[in-house]
Amino acid sequence: MTSTIRRFRHLVAPAAGAVYLVLWIVAEAGRSGLADHVIVVSAFAVAIGLANWMPATALGMIVVVPVLQALHLLHRPTDTTWPEYLAIAIVVGIVGAGRSDLLRYVALPVIAVGSAAAAWAMAVPTEADPDVWAQWVGTAGGTRSDLVTITLAIIGVCGVGWAVGVAIGATWRIGLARVRVVEAQRQTAVTTTELRAEQERARIARDVHDSLAHSLAVVVSQAQGAAAISVRDEHAARALRDIAEVSRSALGDVRALVERIQGAGEDARHGLEDVPGLVADMRELGMDAVFEQHGDPRAVLPDVGGAVHRIVQESLTNVLKHQGRTASARVDLDWRGPGLGVVVTSTGAAPLVELDGSGSGVEGMRERARLADGWLRAGSGDADHEWVVTGWLPTVTAAAPAADFEATR
């Protein structure tokens, strides 16, 4: 359901622009002298349609059009077409509901300038066009009084539209963040169960390997040695060589079985190609999330790709939970060394949930890195409210320098 709403919410602004244009056409149908005014209304409709996709352009249009009307370069509003300025309120409302904090607050001076220009076009008469707002309503307060009154009225209406948009956007982002947290908690519980089962499988696999592989290695060694000294009995020597060959083959089968057991689990369905999607999901929540790769990517084993996916997923989930949706996060994959470096840096101090203990997320990430023959550490960074997760995992052509790392800690 959430993904469906996210997929179609980008169509809201174009649909609103189309409805705005259709309603104006219906309302003004049959009136004379409106041909020149179609350009103005169409420009406003386009601004509404672009408010979500190109918000900066839309904000510029709702200022430029009233300014051109005030300068008499575009057709000025009449006593029936002045509601066209509702487009300003619609555009700032859509921008206010958007993800950009900067544009959200840039919309405020845009409201002031656009409203003043619209009021000027409505209230200031000229010799060529004396039909102004005061004459429409029959007031005699003077042009200056009418200009101030109309400006404040348009600012008020647009301010309400902006506030409604901000409230809708905040409600959407908070609701989406809560859904993400619930999904992450559920996924964490499932992952914890899987990790425990995987750890048990890995322990059993190691025990099998340590005992059976040692015994098979002894059999291979003894058989080869006996075959070397049994030169007088060709049949015995051949039998001993067969024993050595079968034992060596069985040893290879045991090692392959251990690798398959340790690589089992849901991680096989996720890999490095899914990491950019995790970062994109965080951006949908309003988080300033960035993903970058350094160096030339190389092949990794499936369990390494799954481990990277889980580490990044858990790290970003922790950022959302403990630093808030307004936090900034950066995910870097560094291929320039002998293996794959993973760094997740985040800054924020607006947690969505209160800490109820140390948790098991970091320990789970460490265990996933260890099972993939890598390492991981996490802790506070140099800046205030900064958290850094750093990991290393082997590529197909590199062996992890885990011993070196342990020696330097």
MITI-416268 format. One line per field, with one value per residue (C-alpha): residue number from 1; residue in one letter; x, y, z. Coordinates in Angstrom, 2 decimals, decimal comma. Each point is the difference from the previous one (the first is absolute). Layout:
# MITI-416268
num c(NUM ...)
residu c(A ...)
xx c(X ...)
yy c(Y ...)
zz c(Z ...)
# end
This chain:
# MITI-416268
num c(1 2 3 4 5 6 7 8 9 10 11 12 13 14 15 16 17 18 19 20 21 22 23 24 25 26 27 28 29 30 31 32 33 34 35 36 37 38 39 40 41 42 43 44 45 46 47 48 49 50 51 52 53 54 55 56 57 58 59 60 61 62 63 64 65 66 67 68 69 70 71 72 73 74 75 76 77 78 79 80 81 82 83 84 85 86 87 88 89 90 91 92 93 94 95 96 97 98 99 100 101 102 103 104 105 106 107 108 109 110 111 112 113 114 115 116 117 118 119 120 121 122 123 124 125 126 127 128 129 130 131 132 133 134 135 136 137 138 139 140 141 142 143 144 145 146 147 148 149 150 151 152 153 154 155 156 157 158 159 160 161 162 163 164 165 166 167 168 169 170 171 172 173 174 175 176 177 178 179 180 181 182 183 184 185 186 187 188 189 190 191 192 193 194 195 196 197 198 199 200 201 202 203 204 205 206 207 208 209 210 211 212 213 214 215 216 217 218 219 220 221 222 223 224 225 226 227 228 229 230 231 232 233 234 235 236 237 238 239 240 241 242 243 244 245 246 247 248 249 250 251 252 253 254 255 256 257 258 259 260 261 262 263 264 265 266 267 268 269 270 271 272 273 274 275 276 277 278 279 280 281 282 283 284 285 286 287 288 289 290 291 292 293 294 295 296 297 298 299 300 301 302 303 304 305 306 307 308 309 310 311 312 313 314 315 316 317 318 319 320 321 322 323 324 325 326 327 328 329 330 331 332 333 334 335 336 337 338 339 340 341 342 343 344 345 346 347 348 349 350 351 352 353 354 355 356 357 358 359 360 361 362 363 364 365 366 367 368 369 370 371 372 373 374 375 376 377 378 379 380 381 382 383 384 385 386 387 388 389 390 391 392 393 394 395 396 397 398 399 400 401 402 403 404 405 406 407 408 409)
residu c(M T S T I R R F R H L V A P A A G A V Y L V L W I V A E A G R S G L A D H V I V V S A F A V A I G L A N W M P A T A L G M I V V V P V L Q A L H L L H R P T D T T W P E Y L A I A I V V G I V G A G R S D L L R Y V A L P V I A V G S A A A A W A M A V P T E A D P D V W A Q W V G T A G G T R S D L V T I T L A I I G V C G V G W A V G V A I G A T W R I G L A R V R V V E A Q R Q T A V T T T E L R A E Q E R A R I A R D V H D S L A H S L A V V V S Q A Q G A A A I S V R D E H A A R A L R D I A E V S R S A L G D V R A L V E R I Q G A G E D A R H G L E D V P G L V A D M R E L G M D A V F E Q H G D P R A V L P D V G G A V H R I V Q E S L T N V L K H Q G R T A S A R V D L D W R G P G L G V V V T S T G A A P L V E L D G S G S G V E G M R E R A R L A D G W L R A G S G D A D H E W V V T G W L P T V T A A A P A A D F E A T R)
xx c(0,00 2,76 1,97 -3,13 -0,58 3,65 -0,20 -3,03 0,49 2,12 -3,14 -1,83 1,53 -0,64 -3,54 -0,55 1,27 -2,35 -2,98 0,86 0,03 -3,21 -1,88 1,05 -1,12 -3,36 -0,48 0,89 -1,68 -2,10 1,59 1,52 3,48 1,72 2,20 3,04 -0,51 0,38 3,78 0,01 -2,19 1,94 3,26 -1,47 -1,23 3,50 1,49 -2,33 0,88 3,73 -0,23 1,05 2,38 1,66 -0,95 2,54 -1,35 -3,59 0,82 1,65 -3,03 -2,48 2,13 0,81 -3,60 -1,49 3,00 -0,56 -3,70 0,92 2,27 -2,86 2,00 -2,65 -3,76 -1,08 -2,75 -3,61 -2,90 -0,60 3,53 1,76 -0,45 2,80 2,39 -1,07 2,73 2,56 -1,51 -0,12 3,63 1,40 -2,13 1,49 3,52 -0,62 -0,92 3,20 3,25 2,17 0,26 1,74 -2,75 -2,63 1,22 0,88 -3,74 -0,69 1,68 -1,45 -3,46 0,73 1,39 -2,62 -2,85 1,27 0,34 -3,47 -1,50 1,72 -1,46 -3,45 -0,06 2,23 -1,82 1,50 -1,37 -0,25 -1,58 -1,90 -2,07 1,52 -0,99 -1,49 -2,48 -0,95 -1,01 -1,15 2,46 1,50 2,98 2,54 2,51 2,53 -2,57 -1,31 3,55 0,85 -3,31 0,19 3,66 -0,72 -3,04 1,98 2,88 -2,49 -1,57 3,39 1,36 -2,84 0,72 3,72 -0,76 -2,40 2,63 2,69 -2,33 -0,93 3,65 1,10 -2,83 0,94 3,68 -0,65 -2,44 2,42 2,82 -2,12 -0,83 3,69 0,90 -2,65 1,17 3,61 -0,83 -1,84 2,85 2,48 -1,87 -0,07 3,65 0,98 -1,69 1,67 3,35 -0,25 -0,90 2,83 2,42 -1,10 0,41 3,42 1,00 -1,13 1,75 3,23 -0,23 -0,58 2,84 2,41 -0,64 -0,68 2,46 2,77 -0,74 -0,13 3,25 1,66 -1,39 1,33 3,42 0,28 -1,24 2,45 2,85 -0,93 -0,32 3,49 1,59 -2,14 1,92 0,33 -3,74 -1,60 -3,54 0,48 1,56 -2,91 -2,53 1,75 0,09 -3,74 -0,59 2,00 -1,90 -3,44 0,92 1,28 -3,25 -2,03 2,02 -0,87 -3,68 0,03 1,50 -2,55 -2,82 1,26 0,10 -3,57 -1,23 1,67 -1,38 -3,62 -2,81 -1,94 3,15 0,44 -3,03 1,58 3,28 1,96 -2,46 -2,67 2,06 -0,91 -3,68 0,48 1,47 -2,82 -2,57 1,59 -0,17 -3,73 -0,35 1,64 3,44 3,02 1,42 2,86 1,50 3,42 2,49 3,74 2,24 -0,91 -2,54 1,14 -1,77 -0,94 -1,41 -3,78 0,42 2,21 -2,57 -2,75 2,08 0,58 -3,72 -0,92 2,68 -1,17 -3,66 0,55 2,18 -2,62 -2,76 1,99 0,46 -3,76 -0,81 2,69 0,81 -3,32 -1,28 1,65 3,44 2,62 1,52 2,74 0,70 3,39 1,22 3,76 1,54 3,44 1,58 0,66 -3,67 -3,30 -0,22 -3,43 -0,47 -3,35 0,27 -3,02 -0,74 -3,21 -1,51 -3,77 -0,68 -3,34 0,14 1,55 2,94 -1,05 3,40 3,13 -1,87 1,44 0,23 3,72 0,88 -2,08 1,86 3,34 -1,03 -1,11 3,33 1,88 -1,91 1,01 3,70 -0,03 -0,27 -2,13 0,11 -2,42 0,24 -0,28 1,71 1,98 -2,97 -2,88 -2,81 2,02 0,02 2,31 -0,21 3,15 0,39 2,23 -0,96 2,04 -0,47 0,49 3,68 0,94 0,44 -1,25 2,68 -1,98 3,07 1,66 -3,10 -0,25 3,65 -0,57 -3,07)
yy c(0,00 2,42 -0,75 0,59 3,43 0,90 -1,04 2,17 3,00 1,70 0,20 2,20 3,28 -0,58 -1,11 3,15 2,16 -1,70 0,39 3,69 0,66 -1,94 1,74 3,42 -0,87 -1,23 3,07 2,48 -1,78 2,37 3,24 2,34 1,49 -2,92 -1,20 1,98 -1,20 -3,67 0,48 1,13 -2,83 -2,57 1,27 -0,39 -3,52 -0,94 1,38 -2,21 -3,03 0,60 0,74 -3,51 -0,88 3,45 1,99 2,81 0,62 -0,03 2,56 2,21 -0,16 1,09 3,10 0,78 -0,23 2,53 2,32 -0,06 0,73 2,92 1,33 -0,44 -2,49 -2,64 0,35 1,31 -1,70 1,07 -0,10 -3,67 -1,31 1,18 -3,46 -1,14 1,07 -3,05 -1,66 1,73 -1,68 -3,38 0,16 1,06 -2,68 -2,72 1,35 0,16 -3,69 -0,89 -1,41 3,11 2,08 2,81 0,40 -0,35 3,21 1,72 -0,24 2,58 2,98 -1,26 0,32 3,59 1,08 -1,86 1,35 3,57 -0,27 -1,53 2,75 2,66 -1,53 0,04 3,36 2,49 1,61 1,43 2,28 -2,92 -2,30 1,86 -3,06 -0,90 -1,77 3,08 0,43 -3,70 0,08 3,60 1,19 3,47 -0,58 0,98 -1,95 -0,31 -1,40 -2,42 -1,12 -0,77 -1,74 -2,20 -0,85 -1,10 -1,98 -1,93 -0,56 -1,37 -2,44 -1,13 -0,29 -2,34 -2,06 -0,18 -1,02 -2,72 -1,32 -0,02 -1,85 -2,59 -0,53 -0,35 -2,44 -2,06 -0,14 -0,83 -2,74 -1,41 0,11 -1,91 -2,61 -0,32 -0,37 -2,69 -1,82 0,33 -1,34 -2,95 -0,61 0,28 -2,67 -2,29 0,70 -0,67 -3,41 -0,74 1,14 -2,26 -2,92 0,90 0,20 -3,45 -1,35 1,59 -1,50 -3,46 0,44 1,01 -2,96 -2,38 1,52 -0,02 -3,63 -1,67 2,07 -0,76 -3,72 0,00 1,94 -2,61 -2,81 1,74 0,49 -3,56 -1,51 2,00 -0,96 -3,69 0,03 1,46 -2,86 -2,81 -0,18 -3,80 -0,63 1,69 -0,92 1,45 3,15 0,46 -0,50 2,53 2,54 -0,54 0,57 3,24 1,21 -0,81 1,65 3,11 0,22 -0,44 2,79 2,34 -0,96 0,78 3,44 0,76 -1,11 2,31 2,94 -0,69 -0,23 3,26 1,72 -1,07 2,32 2,95 2,05 -1,94 1,90 3,41 1,40 3,11 0,94 0,58 2,51 3,12 -0,84 0,08 3,51 1,12 -1,22 2,23 2,99 -0,65 0,56 3,42 -1,12 1,54 -3,36 -0,39 -3,12 -0,02 -2,59 0,53 -2,04 -2,78 -2,53 -3,62 -3,32 -1,11 -3,26 -0,10 -0,12 3,11 1,88 -1,08 1,12 3,46 0,34 -0,91 2,26 3,02 -0,80 -0,31 3,14 2,13 -1,42 1,01 3,51 0,31 -1,32 1,71 3,16 0,76 0,43 3,46 -1,55 -0,11 -3,32 -0,96 -3,53 -0,57 -3,21 0,18 -2,45 1,60 -2,26 -3,74 -0,63 1,88 2,79 0,98 3,31 1,37 3,49 1,73 3,20 0,82 0,59 -0,50 -3,68 -1,52 -2,49 0,11 -2,27 -2,94 -1,65 -0,64 -2,19 -2,70 1,77 0,78 -3,43 -1,57 2,05 -1,03 -3,65 0,27 1,57 -2,71 -2,81 1,53 0,03 3,75 2,40 2,91 2,70 2,78 3,04 3,76 2,19 3,19 2,36 0,48 -2,57 -1,91 -3,79 -1,98 -3,66 -1,33 -3,49 -2,03 -3,08 -2,08 -0,04 -3,13 0,76 1,23 -1,53 2,01 1,58 -0,78 -0,94 3,33 1,86 -1,89 0,76 3,74 0,30)
zz c(0,00 0,97 -3,17 -2,12 1,58 -0,49 -3,65 -0,81 2,29 -2,68 -2,16 2,55 -1,22 -3,73 0,81 2,09 -2,87 -2,44 2,36 0,55 -3,75 -0,65 2,82 -1,28 -3,52 1,30 2,21 -2,73 -2,90 -2,08 1,24 -2,54 -0,08 1,69 -2,85 1,18 3,56 -0,98 -0,04 3,64 1,23 -2,02 1,53 3,48 -0,86 -1,21 3,24 2,03 -2,12 0,53 3,73 1,05 -2,83 -0,43 3,11 -0,54 -3,51 1,27 2,72 -2,60 -2,28 2,69 0,53 -3,64 -1,27 2,50 -0,53 -3,76 0,63 2,24 -2,76 -2,51 -2,02 0,60 0,22 3,43 2,05 -0,39 2,43 -0,84 -0,62 3,18 1,72 -2,32 2,79 1,98 -2,07 2,24 3,08 -1,75 -1,13 3,40 1,64 -2,21 0,52 3,75 -0,03 -1,86 1,37 -0,47 3,17 -1,92 -2,62 2,70 1,63 -3,27 -0,72 2,75 -1,72 -3,28 1,56 1,01 -3,39 -2,04 2,14 -0,26 -3,79 -0,30 2,18 -2,10 -3,18 1,60 1,81 -1,84 -2,94 -3,16 -2,68 -2,38 2,61 2,72 0,99 3,40 3,21 1,75 -2,81 0,07 3,69 0,15 2,69 0,24 2,25 -2,60 -2,02 2,83 2,43 -2,62 -0,86 3,63 0,66 -3,07 0,63 3,57 -1,12 -2,63 2,44 2,55 -2,46 -1,32 3,54 0,90 -3,12 0,90 3,61 -1,15 -2,40 2,70 2,37 -2,63 -0,94 3,61 0,74 -3,07 0,89 3,65 -0,97 -2,55 2,55 2,51 -2,61 -0,81 3,67 0,51 -3,12 1,14 3,46 -1,52 -2,40 2,86 1,95 -3,03 -0,72 3,61 -0,16 -3,32 1,33 3,02 -2,24 -2,35 2,91 1,12 -3,52 -0,20 3,37 -1,08 -3,34 1,71 2,38 -2,90 -1,94 2,94 0,88 -3,34 -2,02 2,47 -0,13 -3,80 -0,17 2,22 -2,20 -3,12 1,56 1,29 -3,25 -2,06 2,32 -0,03 -3,78 -0,27 1,95 -1,43 -3,25 0,11 0,17 -2,99 1,08 3,47 -1,41 -2,43 2,80 2,20 -2,84 -0,54 3,72 -0,15 -3,08 1,45 3,31 -1,78 -1,98 3,20 1,64 -2,87 0,28 3,74 -0,60 -2,75 2,31 2,77 -2,42 -1,14 3,59 0,97 -3,08 0,61 1,03 -1,36 -0,62 -3,24 -1,38 0,66 -1,19 -0,88 -2,73 2,67 2,04 -2,08 0,54 3,77 -0,25 -2,32 2,55 2,63 -2,34 -0,43 3,75 -0,27 1,13 -1,70 -1,13 -2,50 -1,60 -1,66 -1,26 -0,30 -2,26 -2,40 1,34 0,06 0,43 3,50 1,32 0,59 3,77 -0,13 -2,09 2,38 2,99 -1,54 -0,69 3,58 1,50 -2,00 0,69 3,75 0,06 -1,80 2,19 3,08 -1,46 -0,50 3,48 2,06 -2,00 -1,73 -3,54 -0,23 0,53 -2,72 -1,03 -2,41 -1,26 -1,64 -1,64 -0,50 -2,48 -0,11 2,63 0,09 0,80 0,31 2,57 1,33 1,81 1,21 1,54 1,53 1,89 1,84 3,43 -0,41 0,81 -0,92 2,88 3,43 0,73 2,16 0,26 -1,99 -2,49 -2,19 -3,36 0,09 1,33 -2,76 -2,62 1,51 -0,13 -3,62 -0,94 1,92 -1,69 -3,35 1,11 0,60 2,92 1,15 2,63 0,95 2,23 0,34 -2,59 0,40 -0,46 2,43 -0,31 -2,61 -0,24 -2,25 -1,02 -1,70 -1,44 -2,27 -1,99 -2,44 -3,74 -2,09 -0,59 3,49 3,41 2,98 2,16 3,14 1,97 -0,82 1,10 3,26 0,68 -0,40 2,19)
# end
